[in-house]
Amino acid sequence: MSADATESWKLTLPCTRDEAEAIDVSEGLEGIAGSPVIITSEEIEDDPDSWRLDAFFSGKPGKAAVAAVRALAPSSAGVKATPERVPDEDWITLSQAGIEPVHAARFYVHTSGNKGDVPPGAKAFQIEASRAFGTGHHQTTTGCLIALDALKVNGKRFRNIVDIGTGTGLLAFAALHLWPRAHATASDIDAAAVDVTRENAAVNGVPLGAGPGTLALAAAPGLEHPLLIGRAPYDLIVANILAGPLIGLAPTIAMALAEGGTLVVAGLLDWQADAVTAAYRRQGLVPSGRTQIGDWPTLTFRKRARYGAARTTRLGPGGANDAPGFGSW
Ligand SMILES: C[S@@+](CC[C@H](N)C(=O)[O-])C[C@H]1O[C@@H](n2cnc3c(N)ncnc32)[C@H](O)[C@@H]1O
């Protein structure tokens, strides 16, 4: 059979998590004849560095296209991999085959091609596997969904929420569903993730904006953005990023958390929990909950209220926290 542009081809490579998270299909691949139409990546084991990258092509990819995909996963240098013809099926659906809906606490996360039956009473979100992390399949995302639900069940109320490292936006959407009158903010160091969050917000009917019940977006490392600083202090901060950044960001995150506020963190492995906990204890936070799925704990902390009840201290220019330390944000 001769290859033509209507045939679907796939190239699969092992890659690291960092490589998977760094992939931006819109950059570097456009203009190469036979460039991949879609790239998906997913973790293949309970190992944060063991991922798989699938690049789907319309038509058999040439050497340049294969090289461009290989360049996305330098760690696979030396791994033998050749493009394979994919049987005549809808390859977009195919690329998401096996991505079963996830039901975590009251949340149900599915793709457009795999909605299945939404359990009665569950809040469904449609999240495609894409350039951003966070389809609900990873234990860290599931752990955060469960932790957020538990806070709601325990009667917590939040008015000002930020999801740092939002990926697909899922955790911010879930938080806004639980506390629909809150001001919500979602940020990511990766501008592509912020774009994906914007698209997912539209698909899921999550209103973007600045007022209560809406979601504002920012692309930034940590809280280094005027919007993120200006909206602090938050009474709920969620951050599913890795242990290293979580420890590095501990002083900033703790400073951005209102007294009496709650912090939910994930992205750390079991053996890293003590170090992450110690970093936040040093900032005056106290552990208040833990959800563990496999090797992945989700930790919840509370910031002590110096004067009893939760207190709102204005951060940013002119605020009470306009003090040394904030200048470096
Ligand atoms: C493990 S994913 C979590 C995505 C989503 N929140 C979830 O729970 O599924 C981590 C996300 O954090 C982002 N990230 C990593 N380091 C960051 C940092 N220092 N500041 C902001 N975002 C960061 C990554 O780009 C990625 O989208």
The ligand as an ORCA input file, in Angstrom:
! r2SCAN-3c Opt
* xyz 0 1
  C       2.031     18.070     38.159
  S       1.413     19.327     37.129
  C      -0.108     19.664     37.965
  C      -1.196     20.144     37.067
  C      -2.560     20.286     37.735
  N      -2.556     21.293     38.765
  C      -3.004     18.980     38.335
  O      -3.134     18.898     39.537
  O      -3.202     18.037     37.591
  C       2.457     20.651     37.595
  C       2.204     21.932     36.865
  O       2.932     22.940     37.556
  C       3.582     23.785     36.632
  N       4.742     24.311     37.358
  C       5.901     23.697     37.656
  N       6.689     24.508     38.372
  C       6.003     25.661     38.562
  C       6.273     26.902     39.212
  N       7.420     27.108     39.835
  N       5.334     27.858     39.194
  C       4.157     27.665     38.566
  N       3.856     26.524     37.902
  C       4.752     25.533     37.907
  C       3.903     22.881     35.446
  O       4.039     23.629     34.261
  C       2.681     21.960     35.432
  O       1.639     22.463     34.608
*
